[in-house]
Amino acid sequence: SGSSFLQVPGYQSYAPQSGQIYGVLQQLKEDFEKDLSEAAAKEKKAIEEFAELKAAKEDEISSGRKLQAELDQQIADLKVQHAQAFQELEDTEEQLALDNTFLSNLKAKCSESETEFEQRVKDRLDEIAAVEETIKILNEDEAFFTFDKTVNSFLQTKSSSSTQERLRNAVAVLRRAAAATAAPELALLATRAELDAFEKVKTEIDKMVAELKQQQEDEVKHRDWCIDELAANDRSASAADDAKEALETHIADLEKTIATLAQDIDATVAAVAEMQKQMKRASENREAENAEYQESVTDQRLAQTILKKALARMQKVYSMLQEEPEAGAPHIQTSGNHTDAGNGPARFTEYNKHAGGAKVVPMIQTVIADSRKSEDEAIAAEQEAQAVYEIFMKDSNKAITAYNKKTMNLKGAKAQAEEDITMAKQDLKATVKELEELYHTKGNLHQSCDFIMNTFEDRQGARTAEIDALNEAKAILSGMK
């Protein structure tokens, strides 16, 4: 029937176009599949490259942060060491100045003490020599002969032989005491005892005993004062040492705290910078994804428009071909046969639609449906990506706000710690100065007290021996012995 239809004049020029449409659609589908495959391969490769680059950059960032932390710690340690060395230099210079002053004063005092000591020794030797010469002069025979005619003649009229004996005994006691204690006062008193009357000598003895007792009492008070002052100085120095050690520990803790806070501040600022960098990158990626989405949706909708036009055209063609032709439609006057000349047009046989048309229309519809599905998927993916982007930006802004608040708190704590360390250093400087003054005072105390403390028992014993000798001489003169 197809060959008879093609034999009809006027219809021999018609050729079905379904094959060309199918070829175009098939090529379009292959192009779409190829583009999709290439896009998927590129996306996969880009994801892999991005993952590798991200891992490498994260390693570099981690190493850089670790190195930065180590360098910051080294810088903080060097700053602390520099501050400590500078403080030690100042303290050493101050101590050196005090030591030089103390040494200068000590040299001056030692020079004065040495001069005074030499003068005292010289005066004492002169005094002893004078007393010895006086005793020698008084003990000469000519002196005794003269005294017998003057002083002793008067004494002999007022005293008996026992009185003379007591006088000699008292003089002997005084001379022995003078020789034992090297006290010129006793030697001079012994001489005066030989010359003066008993009452005058006893009065002089009482005066010397009172002076010696007063010296004993003053020396005891001075010794007690030295003990109290040295003990108080030791207590104050110990308390100052404890305060100095506590302040040094406190300063070290504050320096460590300041270094830690500085590292935390740097880390927080770096985290904020990194988050801002990630937000910028996310915005750029979102813009690129949105542009790709717009292009993809535009392409899908344009393809749908083209396919809908093709579908409408195919449906229109095939709907016309599927209508029932009328029997005996006029055509040409050559449709008769050898038995019947034929007075009317020949009748077409039943028309069957082309088999390819039934495949093209559903295929176009399928492509349109796939395009719509791709468009819907792109829209859904865009909406999801936009939602994720908005959540990321919202969370990042919250995190940045929290980091900024944390930075402010850290800076406040660091400022407070710096203020505390300044006050602590001032207190430490004052404590060191107090210690230096205490050490200087202790040095002066030792200059004033060491001789008394070291010779206290000997001096007390010698002075007691003098008092005993004087009392014994007085007792002899009073007739007690």
C-alpha positions as CSV (number, residue, x, y, z in Angstrom):
1,S,0.0,0.0,0.0
2,G,2.9,2.3,0.7
3,S,4.2,1.8,-2.9
4,S,0.8,2.4,-4.4
5,F,0.6,5.6,-2.3
6,L,3.9,6.8,-3.6
7,Q,2.7,6.0,-7.2
8,V,0.1,8.7,-6.8
9,P,1.0,11.8,-8.8
10,G,1.7,14.8,-6.6
11,Y,2.6,12.8,-3.6
12,Q,5.8,11.4,-4.9
13,S,7.7,14.6,-3.5
14,Y,6.8,13.9,0.1
15,A,9.5,12.4,2.4
16,P,8.9,11.8,6.1
17,Q,11.1,14.0,8.3
18,S,11.0,11.8,11.4
19,G,14.4,10.4,10.7
20,Q,16.0,13.8,10.7
21,I,14.3,14.8,13.9
22,Y,15.3,11.6,15.5
23,G,18.9,12.1,14.4
24,V,18.9,15.7,15.8
25,L,17.3,14.6,19.0
26,Q,19.7,11.7,19.3
27,Q,22.7,13.9,18.7
28,L,21.3,16.4,21.2
29,K,20.9,13.7,23.8
30,E,24.5,12.4,23.1
31,D,25.8,16.0,23.5
32,F,23.9,16.3,26.8
33,E,25.2,13.0,28.0
34,K,28.8,13.9,26.9
35,D,28.6,17.4,28.5
36,L,27.2,15.8,31.7
37,S,29.9,13.2,31.8
38,E,32.6,15.8,31.2
39,A,31.1,18.1,33.8
40,A,30.9,15.2,36.3
41,A,34.5,14.3,35.6
42,K,35.6,17.9,36.0
43,E,33.7,18.3,39.2
44,K,35.2,15.1,40.6
45,K,38.6,16.1,39.6
46,A,38.1,19.6,41.0
47,I,36.8,18.1,44.3
48,E,39.9,15.9,44.5
49,E,42.2,18.7,43.8
50,F,40.4,21.0,46.2
51,A,40.6,18.3,48.9
52,E,44.4,17.8,48.3
53,L,44.9,21.6,48.2
54,K,42.8,22.0,51.4
55,A,44.8,19.3,53.2
56,A,48.1,20.8,52.1
57,K,47.0,24.3,53.1
58,E,45.7,23.1,56.5
59,D,49.1,21.4,57.1
60,E,50.9,24.6,56.2
61,I,48.6,26.7,58.4
62,S,49.0,24.2,61.3
63,S,52.8,24.3,60.9
64,G,52.8,28.1,60.6
65,R,50.6,28.5,63.7
66,K,52.9,26.1,65.6
67,L,55.9,28.0,64.5
68,Q,54.3,31.3,65.4
69,A,53.4,30.0,68.8
70,E,57.0,28.8,69.4
71,L,58.3,32.1,68.2
72,D,55.9,34.0,70.4
73,Q,56.9,31.9,73.3
74,Q,60.6,32.6,72.6
75,I,59.9,36.3,72.3
76,A,57.9,36.3,75.6
77,D,60.8,34.4,77.3
78,L,63.4,36.8,75.9
79,K,61.3,39.7,77.0
80,V,61.0,38.3,80.5
81,Q,64.8,37.5,80.6
82,H,65.5,41.0,79.3
83,A,63.3,42.6,81.9
84,Q,64.9,40.5,84.6
85,A,68.4,41.2,83.4
86,F,67.6,44.9,83.3
87,Q,66.1,44.8,86.7
88,E,69.1,42.9,88.0
89,L,71.4,45.5,86.4
90,E,69.5,48.3,88.1
91,D,69.5,46.5,91.5
92,T,73.2,45.7,91.1
93,E,74.1,49.3,90.2
94,E,72.1,50.5,93.2
95,Q,73.7,47.9,95.5
96,L,77.1,48.9,94.1
97,A,76.5,52.5,94.8
98,L,75.4,51.7,98.4
99,D,78.3,49.3,98.8
100,N,80.7,52.0,97.6
101,T,79.2,54.5,100.0
102,F,79.3,52.0,102.8
103,L,83.0,51.2,102.0
104,S,83.8,54.9,101.9
105,N,82.2,55.5,105.3
106,L,83.8,52.3,106.7
107,K,87.2,53.4,105.5
108,A,86.7,56.9,107.0
109,K,85.4,55.3,110.3
110,C,88.2,52.8,110.4
111,S,90.8,55.5,109.7
112,E,89.3,57.6,112.5
113,S,89.1,54.6,114.8
114,E,92.7,53.7,114.0
115,T,93.8,57.2,114.7
116,E,91.8,57.4,117.9
117,F,93.1,53.9,119.0
118,E,96.7,54.9,118.4
119,Q,96.1,58.1,120.3
120,R,94.5,56.3,123.1
121,V,97.3,53.7,123.3
122,K,99.8,56.5,123.2
123,D,97.9,58.4,125.9
124,R,97.5,55.3,128.0
125,L,101.2,54.5,127.7
126,D,102.1,58.0,128.6
127,E,99.8,57.8,131.5
128,I,101.2,54.5,132.7
129,A,104.8,55.8,132.2
130,A,103.9,58.9,134.2
131,V,102.4,56.8,137.0
132,E,105.3,54.5,137.1
133,E,107.7,57.4,137.2
134,T,105.6,59.0,139.9
135,I,105.6,55.7,141.9
136,K,109.4,55.5,141.4
137,I,109.9,59.0,142.5
138,L,107.7,58.5,145.6
139,N,109.4,55.3,146.5
140,E,112.9,56.8,146.5
141,D,114.7,57.0,149.8
142,E,114.9,60.7,149.7
143,A,111.1,61.0,149.2
144,F,110.5,58.7,152.2
145,F,113.0,60.7,154.3
146,T,111.2,63.9,153.3
147,F,107.8,62.5,153.9
148,D,108.9,61.3,157.4
149,K,109.6,65.0,158.2
150,T,106.4,66.4,156.7
151,V,103.3,64.4,155.9
152,N,104.2,61.2,157.8
153,S,105.1,63.0,160.9
154,F,101.6,64.4,161.1
155,L,100.1,61.0,160.3
156,Q,102.2,59.3,162.9
157,T,100.9,61.6,165.6
158,K,97.3,60.6,164.7
159,S,97.7,56.9,164.0
160,S,99.2,53.9,165.5
161,S,101.4,51.2,164.1
162,S,98.3,49.2,163.1
163,T,97.1,52.1,161.0
164,Q,100.4,52.1,159.1
165,E,100.1,48.4,158.5
166,R,96.5,48.8,157.1
167,L,97.8,51.5,154.8
168,R,100.6,49.4,153.5
169,N,98.2,46.5,152.9
170,A,95.7,48.8,151.0
171,V,98.5,50.2,148.9
172,A,99.7,46.7,148.1
173,V,96.2,45.6,147.1
174,L,95.8,48.6,144.9
175,R,99.2,48.1,143.2
176,R,98.4,44.4,142.6
177,A,95.1,45.3,141.1
178,A,96.7,48.0,139.0
179,A,99.3,45.6,137.7
180,A,96.7,42.9,137.0
181,T,94.2,45.2,135.2
182,A,96.6,47.7,133.7
183,A,94.5,50.5,135.2
184,P,96.5,53.7,135.8
185,E,93.7,55.0,138.0
186,L,94.5,52.2,140.5
187,A,98.2,52.9,140.4
188,L,97.6,56.6,141.0
189,L,95.2,55.8,143.8
190,A,97.8,53.6,145.5
191,T,100.3,56.4,145.4
192,R,97.7,58.8,146.8
193,A,96.9,56.3,149.5
194,E,100.5,56.5,150.7
195,L,100.3,60.3,150.8
196,D,96.8,61.2,151.7
197,A,94.7,60.6,154.8
198,F,92.4,57.6,155.0
199,E,89.2,59.4,154.6
200,K,90.2,61.2,151.5
201,V,91.4,57.9,150.0
202,K,88.2,56.1,150.9
203,T,86.2,58.9,149.4
204,E,88.2,58.5,146.2
205,I,87.7,54.8,146.3
206,D,83.9,55.2,146.7
207,K,83.9,57.6,143.7
208,M,85.8,55.2,141.5
209,V,83.6,52.2,142.5
210,A,80.5,54.3,141.7
211,E,81.9,55.2,138.3
212,L,82.9,51.5,137.6
213,K,79.4,50.3,138.6
214,Q,77.8,53.0,136.4
215,Q,80.1,51.8,133.5
216,Q,79.0,48.2,134.2
217,E,75.4,49.2,134.1
218,D,75.7,51.3,130.9
219,E,77.6,48.5,129.2
220,V,74.9,46.0,130.1
221,K,72.2,48.4,128.8
222,H,74.2,48.9,125.6
223,R,74.7,45.1,125.2
224,D,70.9,44.6,125.7
225,W,70.1,47.4,123.3
226,C,72.4,45.8,120.7
227,I,70.8,42.4,121.1
228,D,67.3,43.8,120.7
229,E,68.2,46.0,117.7
230,L,70.0,43.2,116.0
231,A,67.1,40.8,116.6
232,A,64.6,43.4,115.3
233,N,66.8,44.0,112.3
234,D,67.0,40.2,111.6
235,R,63.2,39.9,111.9
236,S,62.6,42.9,109.6
237,A,65.2,41.6,107.1
238,S,63.6,38.1,107.2
239,A,60.1,39.6,106.6
240,A,61.5,41.7,103.8
241,D,63.2,38.7,102.2
242,D,59.9,36.8,102.4
243,A,58.1,39.7,100.8
244,K,60.8,40.0,98.1
245,E,60.5,36.3,97.3
246,A,56.7,36.5,97.2
247,L,56.8,39.5,95.0
248,E,59.3,37.9,92.6
249,T,57.1,34.8,92.4
250,H,54.1,37.0,91.8
251,I,55.9,38.9,89.1
252,A,57.0,35.7,87.4
253,D,53.4,34.4,87.5
254,L,52.1,37.7,86.1
255,E,54.7,37.7,83.3
256,K,53.7,34.1,82.4
257,T,50.0,35.1,82.5
258,I,50.7,38.1,80.3
259,A,52.5,35.9,77.8
260,T,49.7,33.4,77.8
261,L,47.1,36.1,77.3
262,A,49.1,37.6,74.5
263,Q,49.2,34.2,72.8
264,D,45.5,33.8,73.3
265,I,44.8,37.2,71.9
266,D,46.9,36.5,68.8
267,A,45.2,33.1,68.4
268,T,41.8,34.7,68.7
269,V,42.6,37.5,66.2
270,A,44.1,34.9,63.8
271,A,40.9,32.8,64.2
272,V,38.7,35.8,63.4
273,A,40.9,36.6,60.3
274,E,40.7,33.0,59.2
275,M,36.9,33.0,59.6
276,Q,36.6,36.2,57.7
277,K,38.8,34.7,55.0
278,Q,36.6,31.6,54.9
279,M,33.5,33.8,54.7
280,K,34.9,35.7,51.8
281,R,35.8,32.5,50.0
282,A,32.3,31.1,50.7
283,S,30.8,34.2,49.3
284,E,32.9,33.9,46.1
285,N,32.0,30.2,45.8
286,R,28.3,31.0,46.4
287,E,28.4,33.7,43.6
288,A,30.1,31.3,41.3
289,E,27.6,28.5,42.1
290,N,24.7,30.8,41.6
291,A,26.1,32.0,38.3
292,E,26.5,28.4,37.2
293,Y,22.9,27.7,38.5
294,Q,21.5,30.6,36.5
295,E,23.3,29.5,33.4
296,S,22.2,25.9,33.9
297,V,18.5,26.8,34.5
298,T,18.6,29.2,31.5
299,D,20.0,26.4,29.3
300,Q,17.5,23.9,30.5
301,R,14.5,26.2,30.0
302,L,15.8,27.2,26.5
303,A,16.1,23.5,25.6
304,Q,12.6,22.9,26.9
305,T,11.3,25.7,24.8
306,I,13.0,24.3,21.7
307,L,11.8,20.8,22.5
308,K,8.3,22.0,23.2
309,K,8.2,23.7,19.8
310,A,9.5,20.5,18.2
311,L,7.0,18.4,20.1
312,A,4.1,20.6,19.1
313,R,5.2,20.5,15.5
314,M,5.5,16.7,15.5
315,Q,2.2,16.3,17.3
316,K,0.6,18.5,14.7
317,V,2.0,16.6,11.8
318,Y,1.1,13.2,13.2
319,S,-2.4,14.3,14.2
320,M,-3.0,15.4,10.5
321,L,-1.7,12.1,9.1
322,Q,-3.9,10.1,11.5
323,E,-7.2,11.6,10.2
324,E,-9.4,9.2,8.1
325,P,-9.2,10.2,4.3
326,E,-12.6,10.6,2.5
327,A,-13.4,7.9,-0.1
328,G,-13.4,9.0,-3.7
329,A,-11.7,12.3,-3.1
330,P,-11.0,14.0,-6.5
331,H,-7.6,13.4,-7.7
332,I,-7.0,12.7,-11.5
333,Q,-9.0,11.1,-14.2
334,T,-6.7,8.2,-14.8
335,S,-7.9,5.9,-12.0
336,G,-9.9,3.6,-14.3
337,N,-8.9,0.0,-15.2
338,H,-9.3,-2.2,-18.3
339,T,-12.8,-3.2,-17.5
340,D,-14.1,0.2,-16.2
341,A,-13.1,3.5,-17.7
342,G,-13.7,5.1,-14.3
343,N,-15.7,8.2,-14.0
344,G,-14.3,9.3,-10.6
345,P,-11.0,9.5,-8.8
346,A,-9.3,6.5,-7.5
347,R,-9.7,5.6,-3.8
348,F,-6.6,5.6,-1.5
349,T,-5.9,2.6,0.5
350,E,-5.9,2.8,4.3
351,Y,-3.0,5.1,5.6
352,N,-0.8,3.9,8.4
353,K,1.4,6.5,10.3
354,H,5.1,6.2,10.1
355,A,6.6,3.8,12.7
356,G,9.3,6.3,13.7
357,G,6.9,9.0,14.6
358,A,5.5,7.0,17.5
359,K,9.1,6.9,19.0
360,V,10.1,10.5,18.4
361,V,7.2,12.1,20.2
362,P,7.6,10.1,23.5
363,M,11.4,10.6,23.2
364,I,10.9,14.4,23.0
365,Q,8.5,14.2,25.9
366,T,11.1,12.2,27.8
367,V,13.8,14.7,27.1
368,I,11.6,17.5,28.2
369,A,10.7,15.7,31.4
370,D,14.4,15.0,32.0
371,S,15.2,18.6,31.4
372,R,12.5,19.7,33.8
373,K,13.8,17.2,36.4
374,S,17.3,18.6,35.9
375,E,15.9,22.1,36.3
376,D,14.1,21.1,39.5
377,E,17.2,19.4,40.8
378,A,19.3,22.5,40.1
379,I,16.7,24.7,41.8
380,A,16.6,22.4,44.8
381,A,20.4,22.3,44.9
382,E,20.6,26.0,44.7
383,Q,18.1,26.5,47.5
384,E,19.9,24.0,49.7
385,A,23.3,25.6,48.9
386,Q,21.8,29.1,49.7
387,A,20.4,27.8,53.0
388,V,23.7,26.2,53.9
389,Y,25.5,29.4,52.9
390,E,23.2,31.5,55.0
391,I,23.6,29.2,58.0
392,F,27.4,29.3,57.6
393,M,27.4,33.1,57.4
394,K,25.1,33.4,60.4
395,D,27.2,31.0,62.5
396,S,30.4,32.6,61.4
397,N,29.1,36.1,62.4
398,K,28.1,34.7,65.8
399,A,31.5,33.1,66.2
400,I,33.3,36.3,65.2
401,T,31.1,38.3,67.7
402,A,32.1,35.7,70.4
403,Y,35.7,35.9,69.4
404,N,35.7,39.7,69.5
405,K,34.1,39.6,73.0
406,K,36.7,37.1,74.1
407,T,39.4,39.3,72.6
408,M,38.1,42.3,74.6
409,N,38.0,40.2,77.8
410,L,41.6,38.9,77.2
411,K,42.8,42.4,76.5
412,G,41.2,43.7,79.7
413,A,42.7,40.8,81.7
414,K,46.1,41.5,80.1
415,A,45.9,45.3,80.9
416,Q,45.0,44.4,84.5
417,A,47.9,42.0,84.7
418,E,50.3,44.6,83.3
419,E,49.0,47.1,85.9
420,D,49.4,44.5,88.6
421,I,53.0,43.7,87.5
422,T,53.8,47.4,87.4
423,M,52.6,47.8,91.0
424,A,54.4,44.6,92.0
425,K,57.7,45.8,90.5
426,Q,57.3,49.1,92.4
427,D,56.7,47.1,95.6
428,L,59.7,44.9,94.9
429,K,61.9,47.9,94.3
430,A,60.7,49.4,97.6
431,T,61.3,46.1,99.4
432,V,64.8,45.8,97.9
433,K,65.5,49.4,99.1
434,E,64.2,48.5,102.5
435,L,66.5,45.5,102.6
436,E,69.4,47.6,101.6
437,E,68.7,50.0,104.4
438,L,68.3,47.2,106.8
439,Y,71.6,45.7,105.8
440,H,73.2,49.2,106.1
441,T,71.7,49.6,109.5
442,K,72.9,46.1,110.5
443,G,76.4,47.1,109.4
444,N,76.3,50.2,111.6
445,L,75.0,48.1,114.5
446,H,77.8,45.6,114.1
447,Q,80.3,48.5,114.1
448,S,78.8,49.8,117.3
449,C,78.1,46.5,119.0
450,D,80.6,43.9,117.9
451,F,83.4,45.1,120.2
452,I,81.0,45.3,123.1
453,M,79.4,41.9,122.4
454,N,82.7,40.1,121.8
455,T,84.5,41.6,124.9
456,F,81.5,41.9,127.1
457,E,82.4,39.1,129.6
458,D,86.1,40.1,129.7
459,R,85.3,43.8,130.2
460,Q,82.7,43.0,132.8
461,G,85.2,40.6,134.6
462,A,88.0,43.1,134.5
463,R,85.8,45.9,135.8
464,T,84.4,43.6,138.6
465,A,88.0,42.8,139.6
466,E,88.7,46.5,139.8
467,I,85.6,47.0,142.0
468,D,86.6,44.1,144.2
469,A,90.1,45.4,144.6
470,L,88.8,48.9,145.4
471,N,86.4,47.5,148.0
472,E,89.1,45.3,149.4
473,A,91.4,48.4,149.8
474,K,88.7,50.4,151.3
475,A,88.0,47.6,153.7
476,I,91.6,47.5,154.7
477,L,91.7,51.2,155.2
478,S,88.5,50.9,157.3
479,G,90.1,48.3,159.5
480,M,88.0,45.4,158.3
481,K,91.1,43.4,157.4
